[in-house]
Amino acid sequence: MAKVKMGTVVTGIRGTIGGLTFSANRAGNHAHVWTRSGNARTALQAGRRIILSVAAQGWRGLTDGNRADWDTMAGAEPQYDAFGDVYYLSGFQRYVRFQAWLKTVGRAATSAPTMEVVPATPTISGFRVSAGALSCKFDYAAGQFGPTWDAVVFVGIGVGHGNIAAPGPMAFIIGSQVPGGTSLTFTTQFFAVYGAVTTLQRAFWAVHRQSIPGFRSAAATGWVDVVA
C-alpha cells in the first residue's frame, strides 16, 4: 500500500499503486514497475514469520499491567515514516517487535519492558564487503558490543562508485548478540540478501548498538567500495 502526502499539490508518494512502486533519492521522486522477487518465500522469511507468530501469541499471556507498561513505552518512542513524519507504535506492536528481536539474537523472552537511556552510537573502525560476498565484516573499538549490547547492521548496495548516498532504504542484514571482541562477520547474512556483488558496486552501511531492553542507538554510517 502506498502513502500519499498532500499539500497544495501532491508533495510525495511512497509505496506501490497499480503496479508502480514510488520512491525517492537525492535526484528526486521516481517510480518503477513493481516486480515480485524470485525468492519471495525463502527459508529466512519463513523463519521470521514463525518468530513473529510466537511473539504475538505471547502478548495474550501478559497481565493487564504488563500490557499497559508496553503501551506507555511505545508512546514514549517516536517512529518516522517514509516522509520523516512522526507516528507511534501500539503497545502490542512494540512488544512483538522486541520479542522477535530477542529471539533473533538468542536472548530470553521477557514480559515487562524496562525504560533506560538510549545507548551511544558505536565506534566503527572498518567495514568490508568483498566481490562475490566471500568476506563481509566490520571492525569496532573494544567494549562497543558485548553481553549487554547487540549489533544491528543495515546495508544498501549502489551500482557504480559515483553514488555518495545510499540508493533508497538499506536492507536489514544482521542482528547479533556480540560476545565482545573487535569484529563481526556477516558474510552468510549479506549473501542471503544481496547475493554475489561485484567490484563495480558500492556498499552503504549503518551500524547501531542496541540494549537488551530494545533501545537502539543512532547509527554509525559510512560507505565502502566492494573489494576483490
C-alpha angles and dihedrals in degrees: 000000000000127000118224120196114205126206129148080313129004105294100185147353127202127180134022129319125172095341095315123108115209123206141145141224136172090293092058139255119342141170136208136181112275115240130184116244115251091232100041092148104047125162088248092056092046090052091051092052090053091050092051092047093053091047091052091052090053090060090066090059095056124104119247088251092055091050091050089052091053090049089053093050093047090051091055095053115073117208125201128223129210091283094049092253118145124248134160134229122232118247089254093053092048091049094049092047092051097045090048089053093050090051092047093057096037100254126140120265119252135202105202124054123231123215116216143148115290109254122250122260111272122247108240115194101182143003127196136188118172132203111272087021088265095141123024123161145126132220126220140180117273114272095023092113133018143113094342101028123070126195122237116191131190124182133186124192124214129193111241131005097264095085116096097178130055112267099240128315116351118235123244106249108173144352109197139180095223116208096213117269125118104265141044126203119212102169097129094046093048093050091050089059106033107015121206107351121192138227089256089071136079126219121217116197142191122188123190132188113224129193124223092256088058104258111147127206127227110275128266102220141189145125138245134187115246108258130215 
